[in-house]
């Protein structure tokens, strides 16, 4: 029985997926040598916090307001305007916060990481580090993994607060819902497990965004055009992985912990 040859595109895709996992595992393996990457980690945290804090707030404010406006109109037709706050805040906590944080990390921070790693590849800095017996994954990728995952986790609170503020403005000031009813509906539906899963999602999505960005930058074509294409690919791939994993995690969570009625 002869083996059927694997098509070239499929083989190439599987090879890239395998290399991506290798970079992720090697980066996590270097986490134990904290002294080697601590200062780079602090620098990356500062950079990511600076470039993502304002954008994520500007994204969450109109997003929460839009959800509140649409849900409020539907709730008004059903005579249940007091439930709008619960729908807005629960939606923010369960789905919007980790997704928005991950997308901002991948778009603002991940693109910068991919460009930085690609520039280092063009200048042969990665090869020079290997020549000096310095593992570039441990020195450069590991701090970026932990910085992106940490900042993504911290951005969740900003998304929830900004989105809730936007929803509060439309619900309370424009649709005459009382503040007590707005927040009471949210607190009655939320569970501790919702917050735990949200934080886990944000941490995982930030980690994935950093892995993809670093991998694309380290394996780009040795030209400015190659760096630009690597940045574009890193953003697209990160978005696809984040949405796919979010669907899987949410499905498993709802099966394990059914929503409170």
JOWO-V989259 format. One record per pair of residues at least 24 apart in sequence whose ideal C-beta (glycine too) atoms are under 10 Angstrom apart, sorted by the first residue. I is the first residue (numbers start at 1). J is the second residue. If there is no record, write none. Layout:
BEGIN
I|J / I|J
END
This chain:
BEGIN
16|215 / 16|216 / 16|219 / 16|237 / 19|215 / 19|218 / 19|219 / 20|208 / 20|211 / 20|212 / 20|214 / 20|215 / 20|216 / 20|219 / 20|237 / 20|241 / 21|211 / 21|215 / 22|137 / 22|215 / 23|137 / 23|141 / 23|145 / 23|211 / 23|212 / 23|214 / 23|215 / 23|218 / 23|219 / 24|137 / 24|141 / 24|145 / 24|207 / 24|208 / 24|210 / 24|211 / 24|212 / 24|214 / 24|215 / 25|137 / 25|211 / 26|135 / 26|136 / 26|137 / 26|138 / 26|141 / 26|142 / 27|135 / 27|137 / 27|138 / 27|140 / 27|141 / 27|142 / 27|143 / 27|144 / 27|145 / 27|146 / 27|207 / 27|210 / 27|211 / 27|214 / 27|215 / 28|137 / 28|141 / 28|142 / 28|145 / 28|146 / 28|207 / 28|211 / 29|135 / 29|137 / 29|138 / 29|142 / 30|135 / 30|137 / 30|138 / 30|139 / 30|140 / 30|141 / 30|142 / 30|143 / 30|145 / 31|138 / 31|142 / 31|143 / 31|145 / 31|146 / 32|138 / 32|142 / 33|135 / 33|138 / 33|139 / 33|142 / 34|142 / 34|143 / 34|146 / 36|134 / 36|135 / 36|138 / 36|139 / 36|142 / 36|143 / 37|138 / 37|139 / 37|140 / 37|141 / 37|142 / 37|143 / 37|144 / 37|145 / 37|146 / 37|147 / 38|143 / 38|146 / 39|143 / 40|139 / 40|140 / 40|142 / 40|143 / 40|144 / 40|146 / 40|147 / 41|142 / 41|143 / 41|144 / 41|145 / 41|146 / 41|147 / 41|150 / 42|143 / 42|147 / 43|143 / 43|147 / 44|109 / 44|112 / 44|113 / 44|116 / 44|140 / 44|143 / 44|144 / 44|145 / 44|146 / 44|147 / 44|148 / 44|150 / 44|151 / 44|210 / 45|143 / 45|144 / 45|146 / 45|147 / 45|148 / 45|150 / 45|151 / 45|154 / 46|147 / 46|151 / 47|108 / 47|109 / 47|112 / 47|113 / 47|116 / 47|144 / 47|147 / 47|151 / 48|104 / 48|105 / 48|108 / 48|109 / 48|110 / 48|112 / 48|113 / 48|144 / 48|147 / 48|148 / 48|150 / 48|151 / 48|152 / 48|154 / 48|155 / 48|206 / 48|210 / 49|109 / 49|147 / 49|150 / 49|151 / 49|154 / 49|155 / 50|108 / 50|109 / 50|151 / 51|104 / 51|105 / 51|107 / 51|108 / 51|109 / 51|111 / 51|112 / 51|151 / 52|101 / 52|104 / 52|105 / 52|107 / 52|108 / 52|109 / 52|148 / 52|151 / 52|152 / 52|154 / 52|155 / 52|158 / 53|104 / 53|108 / 53|151 / 53|154 / 53|155 / 53|158 / 54|104 / 54|108 / 54|158 / 55|100 / 55|103 / 55|104 / 55|107 / 55|108 / 55|155 / 56|97 / 56|100 / 56|101 / 56|103 / 56|104 / 56|105 / 56|108 / 56|151 / 56|152 / 56|155 / 56|156 / 56|158 / 56|159 / 56|162 / 57|100 / 57|104 / 57|155 / 57|158 / 57|159 / 57|161 / 57|162 / 57|163 / 57|165 / 57|166 / 58|104 / 58|162 / 59|96 / 59|100 / 59|101 / 59|103 / 59|104 / 59|107 / 59|158 / 59|159 / 59|162 / 59|163 / 60|92 / 60|96 / 60|97 / 60|100 / 60|101 / 60|104 / 60|155 / 60|158 / 60|159 / 60|160 / 60|161 / 60|162 / 60|163 / 60|164 / 60|165 / 60|166 / 60|167 / 61|159 / 61|161 / 61|162 / 61|163 / 61|164 / 61|165 / 61|166 / 61|167 / 61|169 / 62|162 / 62|163 / 62|166 / 63|88 / 63|91 / 63|92 / 63|96 / 63|100 / 63|159 / 63|162 / 63|163 / 63|166 / 63|167 / 64|88 / 64|89 / 64|91 / 64|92 / 64|96 / 64|159 / 64|160 / 64|161 / 64|162 / 64|163 / 64|164 / 64|165 / 64|166 / 64|167 / 64|168 / 64|169 / 64|170 / 64|171 / 65|162 / 65|163 / 65|165 / 65|166 / 65|167 / 65|168 / 65|169 / 65|170 / 65|171 / 65|174 / 66|163 / 66|166 / 66|167 / 66|170 / 67|91 / 67|92 / 67|96 / 67|163 / 67|166 / 67|167 / 67|170 / 68|163 / 68|164 / 68|166 / 68|167 / 68|168 / 68|169 / 68|170 / 68|171 / 68|172 / 68|174 / 68|175 / 68|177 / 68|182 / 69|166 / 69|167 / 69|169 / 69|170 / 69|171 / 69|174 / 69|175 / 70|170 / 71|167 / 71|170 / 71|171 / 72|167 / 72|170 / 72|171 / 72|174 / 72|175 / 72|177 / 73|175 / 75|171 / 75|175 / 75|177 / 75|185 / 76|175 / 76|176 / 76|177 / 80|185 / 81|171 / 81|175 / 81|176 / 81|177 / 81|178 / 81|181 / 81|182 / 81|185 / 82|171 / 82|177 / 82|178 / 82|180 / 82|181 / 82|182 / 82|184 / 82|185 / 83|177 / 83|181 / 83|182 / 83|184 / 83|185 / 83|186 / 83|188 / 83|189 / 84|167 / 84|170 / 84|171 / 84|172 / 84|175 / 84|177 / 84|181 / 84|182 / 84|185 / 84|186 / 85|164 / 85|167 / 85|168 / 85|171 / 85|172 / 85|177 / 85|178 / 85|179 / 85|180 / 85|181 / 85|182 / 85|183 / 85|184 / 85|185 / 85|186 / 85|187 / 85|188 / 85|189 / 86|181 / 86|182 / 86|183 / 86|184 / 86|185 / 86|186 / 86|187 / 86|188 / 86|189 / 86|190 / 87|167 / 87|185 / 87|186 / 87|189 / 88|163 / 88|164 / 88|166 / 88|167 / 88|168 / 88|170 / 88|171 / 88|182 / 88|185 / 88|186 / 89|160 / 89|163 / 89|164 / 89|167 / 89|168 / 89|182 / 89|183 / 89|185 / 89|186 / 89|187 / 89|189 / 89|190 / 90|185 / 90|186 / 90|187 / 90|188 / 90|189 / 90|190 / 90|191 / 90|194 / 90|259 / 90|260 / 91|163 / 91|167 / 91|186 / 92|156 / 92|159 / 92|160 / 92|161 / 92|162 / 92|163 / 92|164 / 92|166 / 92|167 / 92|186 / 92|198 / 93|156 / 93|159 / 93|160 / 93|163 / 93|164 / 93|186 / 93|189 / 93|190 / 93|191 / 93|194 / 93|195 / 93|197 / 93|198 / 94|189 / 94|190 / 94|191 / 94|194 / 94|195 / 94|197 / 94|198 / 94|201 / 94|250 / 94|253 / 94|254 / 94|259 / 95|198 / 95|201 / 95|246 / 95|250 / 96|156 / 96|159 / 96|160 / 96|163 / 96|198 / 97|155 / 97|156 / 97|157 / 97|158 / 97|159 / 97|160 / 97|161 / 97|162 / 97|163 / 97|195 / 97|198 / 97|199 / 97|201 / 97|202 / 98|152 / 98|153 / 98|155 / 98|156 / 98|159 / 98|197 / 98|198 / 98|199 / 98|200 / 98|201 / 98|202 / 98|203 / 98|204 / 98|205 / 98|206 / 98|242 / 98|246 / 98|249 / 98|250 / 99|159 / 99|201 / 99|202 / 99|205 / 99|239 / 99|242 / 99|243 / 99|246 / 100|152 / 100|155 / 100|156 / 100|158 / 100|159 / 100|160 / 100|162 / 100|163 / 100|202 / 101|151 / 101|152 / 101|153 / 101|154 / 101|155 / 101|156 / 101|157 / 101|158 / 101|159 / 101|160 / 101|198 / 101|201 / 101|202 / 101|203 / 101|205 / 101|206 / 101|209 / 101|242 / 102|148 / 102|152 / 102|155 / 102|156 / 102|201 / 102|202 / 102|203 / 102|204 / 102|205 / 102|206 / 102|207 / 102|208 / 102|209 / 102|238 / 102|239 / 102|241 / 102|242 / 102|243 / 102|245 / 102|246 / 103|152 / 103|205 / 103|209 / 103|235 / 103|238 / 103|239 / 103|242 / 103|243 / 104|151 / 104|152 / 104|155 / 104|158 / 104|159 / 104|206 / 104|209 / 105|147 / 105|148 / 105|149 / 105|151 / 105|152 / 105|155 / 105|202 / 105|205 / 105|206 / 105|207 / 105|208 / 105|209 / 105|210 / 105|213 / 105|238 / 105|242 / 106|148 / 106|152 / 106|205 / 106|206 / 106|208 / 106|209 / 106|210 / 106|212 / 106|213 / 106|234 / 106|235 / 106|236 / 106|237 / 106|238 / 106|239 / 106|241 / 106|242 / 107|209 / 107|234 / 107|235 / 107|238 / 107|239 / 108|235 / 109|144 / 109|147 / 109|148 / 109|151 / 109|152 / 109|206 / 109|209 / 109|210 / 109|213 / 110|144 / 110|148 / 110|206 / 110|208 / 110|209 / 110|210 / 110|211 / 110|212 / 110|213 / 110|214 / 110|216 / 110|217 / 110|231 / 110|234 / 110|235 / 110|237 / 110|238 / 110|239 / 111|209 / 111|213 / 111|216 / 111|217 / 111|230 / 111|231 / 111|232 / 111|234 / 111|235 / 111|238 / 112|144 / 112|213 / 112|217 / 112|231 / 113|140 / 113|141 / 113|144 / 113|145 / 113|147 / 113|148 / 113|209 / 113|210 / 113|211 / 113|212 / 113|213 / 113|214 / 113|216 / 113|217 / 113|231 / 113|234 / 114|210 / 114|212 / 114|213 / 114|214 / 114|215 / 114|216 / 114|217 / 114|218 / 114|220 / 114|227 / 114|228 / 114|229 / 114|230 / 114|231 / 114|232 / 114|233 / 114|234 / 114|235 / 114|238 / 115|213 / 115|216 / 115|217 / 115|220 / 115|227 / 115|228 / 115|230 / 115|231 / 115|234 / 116|140 / 116|144 / 116|213 / 116|214 / 116|217 / 116|227 / 116|231 / 117|141 / 117|144 / 117|213 / 117|214 / 117|215 / 117|216 / 117|217 / 117|218 / 117|219 / 117|220 / 117|227 / 117|230 / 117|231 / 117|234 / 118|213 / 118|216 / 118|217 / 118|218 / 118|219 / 118|220 / 118|221 / 118|222 / 118|223 / 118|224 / 118|226 / 118|227 / 118|228 / 118|229 / 118|230 / 118|231 / 118|234 / 119|217 / 119|220 / 119|224 / 119|227 / 120|217 / 120|218 / 121|217 / 121|218 / 121|219 / 121|220 / 121|221 / 121|222 / 121|226 / 121|227 / 121|230 / 122|220 / 122|221 / 122|222 / 122|223 / 122|224 / 122|226 / 122|227 / 123|222 / 124|222 / 126|217 / 126|218 / 136|214 / 136|218 / 137|214 / 137|215 / 137|218 / 140|214 / 140|217 / 140|218 / 141|210 / 141|211 / 141|213 / 141|214 / 141|215 / 141|217 / 141|218 / 142|210 / 142|214 / 143|210 / 144|207 / 144|209 / 144|210 / 144|211 / 144|213 / 144|214 / 145|206 / 145|207 / 145|208 / 145|209 / 145|210 / 145|211 / 145|214 / 146|203 / 146|206 / 146|207 / 146|210 / 147|206 / 147|210 / 148|203 / 148|205 / 148|206 / 148|207 / 148|208 / 148|209 / 148|210 / 148|211 / 148|213 / 148|214 / 149|202 / 149|203 / 149|204 / 149|205 / 149|206 / 149|207 / 149|208 / 149|209 / 149|210 / 149|211 / 150|202 / 150|203 / 150|206 / 150|207 / 151|202 / 151|206 / 151|210 / 152|199 / 152|201 / 152|202 / 152|203 / 152|204 / 152|205 / 152|206 / 152|207 / 152|208 / 152|209 / 152|210 / 153|198 / 153|199 / 153|200 / 153|201 / 153|202 / 153|203 / 153|204 / 153|205 / 153|206 / 153|207 / 154|199 / 154|202 / 154|206 / 155|202 / 155|206 / 156|195 / 156|198 / 156|199 / 156|201 / 156|202 / 156|203 / 156|206 / 157|199 / 157|202 / 159|198 / 159|202 / 160|195 / 160|198 / 188|260 / 189|259 / 189|260 / 189|261 / 190|260 / 191|257 / 191|259 / 191|260 / 192|257 / 193|253 / 193|256 / 193|257 / 193|260 / 194|253 / 194|257 / 194|259 / 194|260 / 196|253 / 196|257 / 197|249 / 197|250 / 197|252 / 197|253 / 197|254 / 197|256 / 197|257 / 198|253 / 200|249 / 200|253 / 201|242 / 201|245 / 201|246 / 201|249 / 201|250 / 201|253 / 204|241 / 204|242 / 204|245 / 204|246 / 204|249 / 205|238 / 205|241 / 205|242 / 205|243 / 205|245 / 205|246 / 205|249 / 206|238 / 206|242 / 208|237 / 208|238 / 208|241 / 208|242 / 208|245 / 209|234 / 209|235 / 209|237 / 209|238 / 209|239 / 209|241 / 209|242 / 210|234 / 210|238 / 211|238 / 211|241 / 212|236 / 212|237 / 212|238 / 212|239 / 212|240 / 212|241 / 212|242 / 213|237 / 213|238
END
